Amino acid sequence: MRILTRSTLLALVALLAVGVLACNGHTERTDTGGVNLQIQTFNGMPLTKSVNTGASFVQIGTLTLRSIILGPDIAPGETSDISITTYQVTYKRLDGSGPNPPPYVNHIFGNVPVGGTATFNNLDVMGPAQFNSRPISDLFNENGGFIRETGDNFIPIEFQLTFFGKTISGRDVASNTVAFTITLTQ
């Protein structure tokens, strides 16, 4: 078994440090793309929804995404167009009791041109996986029609919606998160 001398060990550590620092310089370079994604407007959603009538989806009627150019001195090109890939909705009970429904993630295809907009109609923001999970499933007539923790036959829930995509040049982009409240009822 050979033992390394102190000077050999110090030389190996120095080489390792130079290699790490050299790699680090490359990983800090990012493509800003010159754009940001923003949920500009949304409307046509219910204020209340009965879980015992109609389809087991909640939808937004119309939603518009906008590509925002980040600065007046930035001249992004077509590689800054944003391809939308998915959106996610997370939920927060506003009654402060018990579990939240599981997140809703949906794949979606769309393109937001640099400095432009894209509009989506009848966008699902809650589906069967959320309706069939607690606490929402408590509101079904066959499950008693009331929330176990509160005894209420309704539950106010804050929906938090975010879109995700990529610029054509490959930069990951996430929109701002918007929140709105819908009361789910028996």
Order of alpha helices (4+ residues) and beta strands (2+ residues): alpha-beta-beta-beta-beta-beta-beta-alpha-beta-beta-beta
